[in-house]
Amino acid sequence: MYTPTLPTAALFTAATSLLSFSQSLPAAPKAEATPTASQPPSPPAFLLATTRGVGSSKVQGAPEAPAPYRVEAALPEHPIHRLITLRFEPGSGRLIYVHQPPSAKNTHLMRYDLQSRTVEKLLDIDEFIYGIEFHPEYAKNGYIYLGTNGPTSSPTPERRALVVRYTIPRTGTEPIDPKSASEVIQWPSNGHNGTALAFGSDGMLYITSGDGTADSDTHLAGQRLDHLLAKVLRLDVDHPEPGKPYAVPPDNPFLNRPGVRAETWAYGLRNPWRASWDPTLQRLWVGQNGQDRLEQIYLIQKGANYGWSVYEGSQPFYLNRPQGPDPVAPPTLEHQHHESRSLTGGAIYTGSVLPELRGAYVYGDYATGKIWAARHDGTQITWHQKIAESRLGLTDFITSPQGELWLANYQSNETGGVYRLAPNPPATPTEPFPKKLSETGLFESVESYNLVNALLPFSVIIPEWGDGALIRRHLGMPPEGGKIGFSARRGWDFPDKTVILQSFFLPDPVQQNAPARRMETRLLTRQKGEWAGYSYKWNREQTDAVLVEEEGAEALLEGGRVWRFPSRAECAACHNRSANYLLGLQTAQMNRTHDYGEGFSGNQLEVLSALGLFTNAGKAQNAPFVFTPALANQDKLADPWDASLALSERAESYLHATCSHCHVESGGGNSQMDLRTKTPPEKMKIFNEIPNHGTLGLSEDSRLVVPGDAAKSVLLARVARSNEGRMPPLGSASPDARAVRLLYEWITSLQKAPESPVPPAPK
């Protein structure tokens, strides 16, 4: 069940009590020593086996059959970074799209000519553009409708969602005149804005709106009918009422109900992300971002109530809140968070290149890159299947004039932006993927936890918090050997068939001298250019571990604690593109001394360099990386638990290791923070910043971090939580009491900003 957020006093009483609560947890990993600049001897002979790779490895392929489709760059000659949405301009074949320039709060409306390969800026306004739709008679009137939120220069509480009609000049070469703007409709909104747009076959304009907040529907907008929030709206923009930019169609379901906004077509939505019209079923598809556990797809029914925030999809959320006057309708499709974290609504495929998908609704997930397809007969789903895996940050699905699917990717990369689906080539037969650790070829003896010599042990400066588990890590290079692409920041580059092994050992909570129990071993492996994570669950006898199913699993421990074995999607949520997929194998984490056994210790960077395993990523092919002693004193994180180091350095290093794989520009976290170490304070976007995802019951003047005032700092509140809304959201069931103490002391030590009037944060 969902646990309500704590009020301010209770929250920080709980946070303080964590400091003593930590004593009852299984012993946490000891603080690992930071590196020194000493010159250890050359690596001994027993480490040379690691350079030849793990010849015995059987970790190849994947447990499941490959998906039938893959993604490929559609416009490799025109990379688009931070792509929000796109549409084909009717009758021209040109592409009109919205992207967010680096460091900009607003977005730009652009046009790209696929024939001449020329690009032009159509519109630059102080708004964040989410949606694009063309009038059905665009060829005659040049009308383009934009769904926006802003002004971006205004304080967040003062922003509103807006649908505006502009006119694109008929010459086809001039930018849009901002004076051509004609407002259609607006409503107050500072989060979950909606503004997806679609013209139906009936000629009506359908518009989505969210609940207007950032967390838990704190304004209780979802079930109210007297405003425009949390709805699908339906307007007639071609036959407006006198003095208005639109008319309410006479067949709208709430037209004659007192106290109800007649524009309403359906209600009870949280954060609808993308809408598209189904020309066969004559209905609107809407994708929705859920909150705590579930993601939804809706084939919208006239007059339906979809339940938010009394329900989250099909499940109760806040049953004590007032429900609207209509019964709650279930979602058409629903995904648990173990397989999807942020659904992006899709489109109906009507093309010919992929005939098996004709007539299917295709949609995907922003966080994991997974893509699904479904068919609906007007009454029920008749077919539903995952059809592709990708590493894209999917923000939109559209169809070309020929009915082919084009995908928008928000993540920046060398081919950037626009992708399409293509059939996967037939899979090459390989040995079955190992279903037990004993079948991986990585162990001399699984029962005694004796790994093959070719696996290189390693450690990191800041280990992840795993509910007090001790963690052991090993790196296995491919059977044929290979090189590591070195880079100073983010994850390193590794060749295909690399295997990274991580095992979790839980100390006995009662008998401190008892052997730690093996709970889980995770494998992260690169196959055919993509990283994938797999979890193995150890048996009670500690003789072997079995591969966990794709959706993950849970185990009940002593005292009612739960151990979560992550799903494949949960692995991908953290091991994402913005971190280059690797959280530990990066310079800042690996720049430390490690005890390799047999009397040999050395700085890990120097050891890997001396073994000849490094090349300089991005430099001339095979250019060697040369370790210098000076590197041992730079490009490294501070041990957060070493009180002899500066408090700010320790806190910022903790945030880098724990949070920056998502909370970074273009990362998986959408709260705009940049928590990488060495980021200037003014660019971290946390100090006195209004939270985008609510205040967790803290006071209205709370901020992400309020210097000198931990009780008003939402960042600390999230780290201190053990229920929904905690950060980091994956990897543990309990908060790290040491981290709570560290961040509390750091925030308290910060110098308070000069007093200045600030607007209240959204509730």
N, C-alpha and C positions, 0 to 999 in steps of 0.2 A: 504494500500500500504506500501511497505517497505520504511523506511526512511533512506537515506544514512548517514553514520557516519560523525560526525563533524570533521573538522580539529582542530589542537591543540588549537589555539588561541580562536576560537569560542566555543570550548568545555569548556574551563575553564572560559571564560566569562559567559557562561550559568551556569556553576557550581557555580560561585560566585553570580550570580543573584538569584540563588535558595534561598539564605539566606534571601533576601527580599521577594521573591515569597512566602515563607512559611507563611508570614503574611496573605496572601489572601486565604490560605487553611482553611477548617473547623478546628476548634480547635483540636489540637492533645491531646492524653491522657496525663494527668499530670504525672510527674515523681513519681514513686511509691517508698515509703520509704524502705530503706534497713533494714534487721532484726537487732534486738538487742539481747543481751544475758540475758535480764531480764526474770524472772520466772513468767509467767502469772498464774492466778488461773486455776484450773482444768476446762476443757470444760463444759459449762453449759448444762442443760438438753436438750435444744432445738437442740443441735448438735448431741445428741445421736441417733436420728432417722437415721442419715446417715450411721450408722454402720449396720443397718438392711437391707440396700439396698432399691432400688426404687421398691416397690412391685407393683406399678401401671404402670410400664414401659411396653409399647407395642412395643418397638424398638427391634424386633427380626427378624432374617432372612435377606432377601434382597429384594429390589423392583423388581428385575428381577429374572427369573428362573435361577437356578444354571447352570453353563456351563456343557457340557456333559463329560468333562474330567478334571482330576486333575493331579498334578505332585507328584511323589514320588521318594525318594532317590533310585538310582539304585545300588550304592556301599556304603552303610552306614558304612561298615567295613573299608573303605579307604577314609576318608575325604581328599579332595583336595582343598586347599585354593587359591583363586585368579586364577581360571582356565580360560585360554584363549581359547584354542581349543583342540580337541581330535579327534583321528581316530583309527579304529581297524586295527591292523597290518594284512595284507592279509595272510591267510593260517595258522595263529597261534592262533587267538582268543584273543591275548593280546591287551591291550589298550596302545596306544602311545599318550601322551598328553603334553601340554605346560602349565606351571604355573609360576607365578611371586612370588618368595620368598619375605617375609616381608622386607621392606626397600631396596630391590634390584631394580636397574633400568633395568637390563636385565631379561631374562627368562631362564628357564631350560627345556630341552626336556627330558621327563621321559617315562619309560615303566612299565606297571603294568600287572602282570600275574594274570588273574582272577581265575585260578585254585589253584595255590600255594599261592596266596595273597602276592607275593613278589614284591618289587618295586626296580628299578634301574635307575640311571641317565645315559641317553644316550649321552647328549651333553650339554656343558656349554660354551657359546660363548658370546662375547661382543656385542650382538645384542638383539633386542626385536623381538621374533618370533611371527608372526601373523597367518601364514598359513602352513598347512601340506597337502601334497598330495603324494600318492605312484604311481610309474610307473605301467602301466597295466601289465608289465612283472616282477613285483617285485619278484615273487617267483624264477625267474631265475637270475635277476641282483642285487637285493637288493637296488634299487634306491629309495631314499626318497627325495622329493623336499620341501624346506622350503622357505617361504616368510618372510622376515625380514626387520627391519629398524635399522640403527645404523651407526657407533658404538655408543653405549649408553654412552661411556666415552668421546665422542667428543662433542664440542659445537653444539647446535641444528642446526644452519644454515649449518653445514658441513655434516649433516647426509644424507644418501641415502637409498632408498628402493632397495631391492636386492632379487633375486631369485637364490638359490644355490641348487645344487644337491649333496647329500651325499650318501655314501654306508654304509648300515647296515651290519655288519659281519654276515656271514651265520651260525656261530656257535650258534647264538641266545642268547648268554650270555655276549658278550663283548660290551663295549660302542663304539660309533662311533668314528673313527679316524678323527680328524679335518683335517688331511692332505688329506682326501678323497674328500674334498670340490672341486666342479667344478662350477664356476659361470656361470649362464645362461644369466642373463640380469640384468641391474641396471639403476636407474635414480635418480637425486637429489630429495629429499623429506624430509621435516621436519614437517610433519603433513598431515593428510588425506592420509595415505600411501597406502591403498589397500593391495596388495600382497595376496589376496585370490587366491587359485589355484584349478583347476579342469581339469582333462583329459576328453575330450569328447569321444563319441562313434567313432568319426572319427580318434582317436589317437592323436589329437592335444592337446597341453597344453594351456589352457585359463588362463589368468592372469589379475587381476584387478589392476588399479592404481588410486589414488585420485588426487586432484588438487595440492597436495604438500605443501599447506599452512594450516592455522588454522582458517581463518575467511574470508568470502566474496570473495574468489578467488582473492586475492590482486595481484597476478602475472598474472591475466587474462589468466590462462592456460586452462580453460574449453573448449573454442571454438577453440583453436589452434590445428593444425594437424601436426606441424613440430617437436613435441617432444612426449615423452611417457606418459606424465601426463594426468589424467582425462580420462582414456581409459579402454576398455577391449582389451587386446592383445591376439593374437593367433599365436602360434609358433609350428613348427615341430622340436622336440628335438631328434627325432630318425634318421633323415636324414640331418644332419647339412651341411651347405655350407662350403667349404674349409676355414679353419682358423677361423671359428665361432662355437659357441656352439649350434646353431640352424639354421634352414632355415625358410624363409617366405613362407608359403603355397601358391601355385600358384592361389588359388581361394580366397585369402584375398581381400576384396572389394576395398582397396585403393592402390593396388600394383602398378598400372601404373599411379597414379595421381601425378603430379610433386609437390615437396615440402611437401609431406606427409610421415610420418613414416609408412612404409608398414606393420609393425607388427599390425597395428590398425585393430580391428574388429568392434568396436563401440566407440563413444566418447561422451563427454559432461557429465561426472560423477563428483560428488563432493567428496564423501567419501564412496565408496562402502565397505560394511561390510558383508562379506561372499558371496560365490558363490557356486552353485551346479549344476550338469548336470542332465537334465531331459532325461532319457533313452527312454521315449515314444515320446516326442515331438522333441527330438534331438536338444535341445536348452539349453542355459545357463540361470539359474535364478540368479539374483543379488539383494541383499538388499542394500539400501542406506540410510545413515543418512542425513537428510535434515538440513537446517539451521534455518530459522526463524519461519516457519509455518507448513511445510509439511515433511512427511517421505515417501519414495518410495520403491516399489518393481518393478523390471524390468525383463521381460522375453525377453532376449536380441535378437534384430533383427540384422542381418548382415548389416553393413554399417550405422546403425542408429546414429542420433545425439540426445542426451537426454537433451540438452539445457543449462546445467549449464555453466556459471552463468548469462546468459541472462534470463533464467527461473530457478525457483526452482520447479521441478516437472512440474505440469500442469500450474503453475501460473507465471506471470512476476516477475522478480527479479530486474535485471538491464537492462532494454530495451535499454539504451543508449550505451551499450557495443557492440562491433562487434560480429555478429553471424557468425558461421561457414557456409560453402557453402551448407549445407544440411538442409532441413526443420527439425523442432524440433518434435520428436516423443513423445507421452504422456507416462506416466508411466503405467504399467500394473495394479498396485494396489497403492493406495495412502491413507495416514492417516493424518488427522489434528493433531496438537500438543495437542489438548484437549483429545486425546485418545492414543497417542503414542509420545514418546519423542526421542527415539533412536532405530530405527529398526535393528534387527539382521536377516539377510537372513537365509532361512531355507533349507529344504530337501524334496524330494518326498518320501512319505511313501509307502513301497512295502511289508510290513509285513502282518501277519495274526491275531495278537492279537487284533487289532483294525480294523475289516473289513470295518467299515463305512468310514474309512479314506484312504483306499487303493487307490493309484493313486493321492492323494491330495498333494499339496505343503503346508507344515506346517512351519510357521515362527513366530517370536515373537518380544518382545520389551524389551530392556535392562533396561530401567528406570522404567517401570510399571509392568513387569512380565507377561503382557497379551500375549496370544498365539492365532493365527488365522490359518485357513486352507482355501485353495482355489483350485478350479479345473479350468483348461483351456483346451479348445478343439483344440488349435492350432490357433484359430482365435480370441477368446474372452473368458473372464471369464464366466463360467456357474454356479458357486456356490462360495460363500464367507461367512465365518461365524467365529465369535470369539468362540473358543472351550475350552479355559481354562483360569483361573485366577491364578496367583501365585505371590509370593514375590521374585522371583529369579532375579538375574542380568544376563540375558540370553546373552551369548557371542557366542554360536554356536549351530547348530542342525546337527546331523549326523544320518546315519542309520547303524545298526549293520549288520553283514553278513546275518542275517535272515530278514533284511529289517525293523527291529523295530527302532523306534525313540529314540535317546539318546540326552540329552540336557546338555550343559555346563553352569554352574552357577559360576559367578565370586565372588559372595558374600561369605564371610566366615561364616560357621555355624557348628554345631556339626556333621551334616551328610555330609556336604561339597560337592561341585563340581558337581558330575554326577547325573542326574535325568532322569526320563522317564515318559511318559504319561500313565495314567491308567483311566479306566472309573470311573466317579463319581457315588457313590451309589445313589439310588433313594432318592429324597428329602423327608424329614419328613414333613407332612402337618403342617403348622403353620398359625396363624392369618396373614392377609395381612399386609405387611409392611406399616406403616403410611404414607399416601400421604399428610397429613397436620400436622402442629405442634399440633393442637388441638386433633389429634388422637394418639399422642405419649405417653400420660399418664405422661408427665413430668411437666404439668402445672395444677395448680388449676384454673387459668384463663389466657388464652392466650391474650385476649384483654387488660387486665391490666398488663400483663407480671408478673404474680404471679406464681412462680414455687412451686412444692410440697416440703414439708419440708425435704424430704429425700435427696434432692440434696444439695451438699456441695459447697458453693461459694469458689473460690480461685482466686489468682492473681499471677502474675509473676513479676520478677524484671525488665525484659526487654520485654515489649509487642511488638508484631509485628507491623510494619507500615502498616496501611490500609487506606491510603489516608485521614488521619485525623479522622478516625472513632474512637469512644469510644467503648471499648470491655468489655463485661461481660462474666465471665467463671463460669461454674458449673460442678461438678463431681457427677455422679450417679453410685453407686455400684450395682451389680446384684440384682434382686429381692430377691434372697435367701441369700444375703450378700456375704462376701468374704474378702480376704486379698490382700494387695498391696505388691508386692515383691520389697523391697527397694534396691537400689544400689547407690553408691556415684556418678557415672558418667553415662550419657546418660539416656534414658527414663526408667521409672519404669515398672514393670510387673504387669498386671492386669488380673483378671479372665474373662472368657467369659461373655457376656451380659453387660459388663461395657459400660456406655454411658458418653461421655464428650461433653458438650454443650458450644458453643461459639457464642455470638450474637454481631452484629455490629450496632452501632447507629451513624448516621451522624448528626452532629450539623447543624442548619440552617445557611447558609453562610451569610445571611443578618441580620436576627433577632437573636442576640446572646442569648436572654432570652427565645427564643422559644424552645419547647421540641425537643429533638433530634429524628430524624426519624429512625425507625427500618428498616434496609435495608436487613439484612440477618442473619439467624441462621444456624450454621453448627453443625452437629452431627458427632462425631467420635466414632465408636462402634466396639467392639471386638466380633466376631461371629465365632464359630468353629475354634478358634485359629488364625484368621486373622482379622486385622484391616481394616475398610472401612470408607470412609468419604462421607457424604451426605450434600447437601445444600438446604435450604428452603428460598424462596423469599417471603418477606412480601408484602401484598397487600397495595394499597393506603390508605385504610380505617384503616390500622394498627390493624385489627381484627384477622388476621390469616396469616399464611405463607404456601406456597405450595411447595412441593418437586420439585426441579429442575431436569430436565432430565439428563441422564448419560453424555451427551456431554457438559453440562454446559450451561450458558446463559449470556447475557449482558443486561444492562439497561442504557439508556441515561439520564444523570443528567443535572442540570442547568449548563450553561456555556460550554456545549458540552463535559463535562467529561463523561467517561464510567465507570460503575461499573461492574466488572467481577464476576459472580457466577461460582466458579471453577467446572470443570468436575471431575468425580471420578478419572480419571487418573492423573489430576493435584494435587488432594489431595494426591494420592499415591506417586507422585514424591517427595514431601517434607517429608511426614510421611513414611519414608523408613526404611529399615532394619538397616542401619548404625546408625540411631538415636534411634533404638529400637522403632520406629514409633511415639514416643511422644516427642514433642518439648518443651512444657511447663511443663509437669508433670515429672520433673527431679530435682534432689537435687539442682543443681546450680541455677535454676530458682525459685524454691519454697521456698528457705531458706530466708524468709522475713516475716515481720509482716503483718497480714491481719486483717482488721476490719470486724468481722462477724456480726455486728449489735447487738442491745439490750445491748450496753455498753460493749461488750466483744471484745478484740483484743488479738492476740497471734501469736507467730511464727508458721507458718503452719506445719513445720516438727514436732514441739513439740505437736501441737494439734492432728495431725494424729496419732502420737505415743501414746498420752494419750487416744485416742479413740480406741486404739487396732487394728488399721487398717493395721499396717505394719508387715511384716515378712522380714527376711533378705534373699534376693534373692541369690540363689546359696549356701546357708548354709543348715544346717540340717532342715528337713521339719518342718514348723511351728515355727522355732526358732524366737523369738520376736526381733524386732528392738528396741533398747533403745536409746532415744534421750539424748544427753548430752549438757549442756550449751556451751561447747567448740565448738560444731558443728555449733553454730550460727555465729561463726566468721571464719569459713573456709568452703570450698566447696560451695561458693556462687559467683555469678557474681556481679560486680560493676555496680551501676547505671550510665549509660553513661552520663546522664545529670546533675550529681552532681559534680559541678566544684571544690568541696573541695577534691575530690579524685584524685589520680594520673592519668594523661592523658593517659599513656600507659595502665594502668589497665582498664580504661573505654573503650578505643578503642578495646582492645583485648576481653573484655567481649561482646562488641557489635558484633564483628566478630563471636564469639562463638555462640551467640543466633541467629544471622541472617543467618549465612553461614555454620556452621560446620556440620549441618545435612547432607550436601552433600560434602563439602570440608573437607574430612577426609580420612585417609587411607581406601581403599576399599569402599569409599562412592560413591554416585551418581555423584559427580562432577569429571570429568576426567582430571582436571588440576593439580593433584598431590599435592595440598596444604593440610596442616593440620591446620585448624583454631580453634581447640579446645583451650580453655583457659588453661593456665599452660603448653602449649607446648613450649619447648625451642625454642628461635628464630631461631637457625640453623636448626631446624626440621620443622618449619612452611613452608619452601620452598616458601617464597614470596619475600624475600629481595634480590634485584638485580637478580631475576630469570627471564629468558626470557619467555614471555607469550606463552602458547601453542595455544591460540586462537586469535592471532593477537593483534595489538596495537591500534585499533580503530581510526586510523588516526593520532596518536601521532608520535613523532619523532622516527627514527629507533633505537635510543639508549634507548628507553623507556623500562621499566621493570615492573613486577607486582607491586613492591614497590621500589622506589628509595629513600633511606633515605635522608631527607633534601630537596627533590625536588618533590613536589606534581604534578607539571605539566608534569612529565615524568612517573607518577605512574598509570598504567592501572587499578589497583584495584579501585582507586578513580574515574577514568573516568567511570567505569562500574556502580558504585553506584550513580553517578551524572546523568546518562542517564535516559530519559523517553521513549526512543524508543527501537528498537530491540538491543539485546546485553547487556541490563541492568542487574544488579544484585542487589537483588535477582530477578529472572526472573518472579516470580509469586507473587500474593498477593496484588498488587497495580498497579495503572496506572501512578502514579507520584513518583518521588524520594523523600526520606525523607530528607528535607533540614537540619535538625539537624544532621543527620548522615553524610551528606556531609561536614558540618562544622567540626564535630568531627574528621573525618578521615583526612581532610585537615590539621588541627592543629597538629594532631599526626604525620603524615608523615613529615611535616615541622619541627617538633621538634626533629626528629631522627637525630642522629649524622651521618654525611656523611661518607661512607666507604672511605678508602685511595684510591687515584687515581690509577687505573690500567687499562691496555688496555682490552676492552671487545669487543667481536664480535657484529655486529649490529643484532638487533632482526629481525625476519621475518616481512615483511610488512603486 
